[in-house]
Amino acid sequence: LIQMLFKMTSKKSHIPYTGMTFESMVNEMYRKKKIHLRRTKRIILADDEVFSQEAVKRMIESTGNYEVIAFFNGAHALKYYEENGDDISCGILDLQMPVMNGIETAKGLRALEKSMSRKRMYLICLTGYSDPETHEECLHNGIDVVLPKPIVKLNLLKLLQDHAQ
């Protein structure tokens, strides 16, 4: 509720009878531990299909708990993670993408985690393939779970709730 009010109200708005701005009151309440502002978790999404990317992004961001940073191929996602990945809690990768597919991206992300001593992020692979060999290859190469397309919103959100730290 506080976050919603904070977005709707000008930070410099004065609160009647207090002599304080909305921003200063929220900061004071936070400092006194009367409220806890939940930090939005950040997720990398790599999918080359615009419709699929937008649908997944909307599913996730509709909860208000996550910010999705979307890319059209794994190479761009990997570059972003290398430069800004300290606070990324999860990666969602399409299996088939140009330039760098989901498995190659997962390998690159895992290598960066090790070389940069970062916390292991949860990786989800999205695919239209349902054969066991594809699933095994994904799991063998650093992906934590494989979700079939079309994506069931509740399944995806449950995974994020349980694993996107």
C-alpha positions in Angstrom: 0.0 0.0 0.0 2.8 2.4 0.9 4.6 1.6 -2.4 1.4 2.3 -4.3 0.7 5.6 -2.5 4.4 6.6 -3.1 3.9 6.1 -6.8 0.6 8.0 -6.9 1.6 10.9 -4.7 4.2 13.5 -5.5 7.2 12.9 -3.3 7.2 16.6 -2.5 3.5 16.8 -1.5 3.0 18.2 2.0 0.9 16.1 4.4 -1.5 18.4 6.3 -0.9 19.1 10.0 2.6 17.4 9.9 4.9 19.9 8.3 6.4 16.9 6.4 6.5 15.9 2.8 5.2 12.4 1.9 8.7 11.3 1.0 10.2 12.4 4.4 7.4 10.7 6.3 7.9 7.4 4.5 11.6 7.7 5.0 11.1 8.4 8.7 8.7 5.4 9.1 11.1 3.2 7.3 14.0 4.4 9.5 11.9 3.6 12.7 11.1 0.2 11.2 7.3 0.9 11.3 7.1 -0.1 7.6 9.1 -2.4 5.4 9.5 -1.3 1.8 9.7 -4.5 -0.3 12.4 -4.3 -2.9 11.4 -5.3 -6.4 13.2 -8.3 -7.6 14.8 -8.1 -11.1 14.5 -10.8 -13.7 16.3 -11.2 -17.0 14.1 -12.4 -19.9 15.6 -13.5 -23.2 13.1 -14.4 -25.9 13.3 -13.5 -29.6 9.6 -13.5 -30.2 8.0 -10.1 -29.4 4.6 -11.5 -28.5 6.0 -14.2 -26.3 8.3 -11.8 -24.6 5.6 -9.2 -23.9 3.2 -11.9 -22.6 5.7 -13.3 -20.2 6.8 -9.8 -19.1 3.1 -8.8 -18.4 2.4 -12.0 -16.5 5.4 -11.4 -14.2 5.1 -7.7 -13.7 1.4 -7.8 -13.0 2.2 -9.1 -9.5 4.1 -5.9 -8.7 6.9 -7.9 -7.2 9.3 -8.1 -10.1 10.9 -5.9 -12.7 11.6 -7.7 -16.0 14.5 -6.7 -18.2 13.9 -8.2 -21.6 16.3 -9.0 -24.5 15.8 -10.5 -27.9 18.8 -12.9 -27.7 21.0 -14.5 -25.1 24.1 -12.5 -26.0 22.5 -9.2 -25.0 21.2 -10.8 -21.7 24.6 -12.1 -20.9 26.2 -8.8 -21.5 23.7 -7.1 -19.3 24.2 -9.6 -16.6 28.0 -9.1 -16.7 27.6 -5.4 -16.2 24.6 -5.2 -13.9 23.9 -8.6 -12.6 24.5 -8.2 -8.9 20.8 -7.9 -8.1 19.3 -10.2 -10.7 17.4 -13.0 -9.0 16.2 -15.1 -11.9 16.8 -15.7 -15.6 14.1 -16.8 -18.0 15.5 -18.0 -21.3 13.8 -19.2 -24.5 15.5 -22.3 -25.8 15.6 -21.3 -29.5 16.9 -17.9 -30.2 19.2 -16.4 -32.8 22.8 -15.4 -31.9 22.9 -17.3 -28.6 20.3 -19.9 -27.7 19.0 -20.6 -24.1 21.5 -23.4 -23.4 24.5 -21.3 -24.5 23.2 -18.4 -22.5 22.7 -20.6 -19.4 26.3 -21.8 -19.7 27.6 -18.3 -20.0 25.5 -17.1 -17.0 26.8 -19.9 -14.9 30.4 -19.2 -15.9 30.0 -15.5 -15.0 28.5 -16.4 -11.7 31.6 -18.4 -10.8 34.2 -15.9 -12.2 32.5 -12.9 -10.5 31.7 -14.8 -7.3 28.0 -14.0 -7.6 25.1 -15.8 -6.0 23.6 -18.6 -8.2 20.5 -17.3 -9.9 17.5 -19.5 -10.7 17.2 -20.3 -14.4 14.0 -21.2 -16.2 14.0 -22.4 -19.8 10.9 -21.9 -22.0 10.4 -24.3 -24.9 7.9 -25.7 -27.2 9.8 -29.0 -27.3 8.5 -31.7 -25.0 10.9 -34.6 -25.7 12.9 -35.9 -22.6 16.2 -35.4 -24.4 15.8 -31.6 -24.7 14.8 -31.4 -21.0 17.8 -33.4 -20.0 20.1 -31.3 -22.1 18.7 -28.1 -20.5 19.1 -29.5 -16.9 22.6 -30.8 -17.6 23.7 -27.3 -18.8 22.8 -25.2 -15.8 19.0 -24.6 -16.2 17.0 -25.4 -13.1 13.6 -26.0 -14.6 12.1 -26.4 -18.1 8.6 -24.9 -18.7 6.6 -26.0 -21.8 5.0 -23.4 -24.0 2.3 -22.2 -23.9 3.2 -21.0 -20.4 0.7 -21.4 -17.6 0.8 -18.2 -15.6 0.3 -19.8 -12.2 3.1 -22.3 -12.7 5.5 -19.5 -13.7 4.5 -17.3 -10.8 4.8 -20.2 -8.3 8.3 -20.9 -9.5 9.3 -17.2 -9.1 7.7 -17.0 -5.7 9.6 -20.1 -4.5 13.0 -19.5 -6.2 13.5 -15.8 -7.3 15.4 -14.6 -4.2 
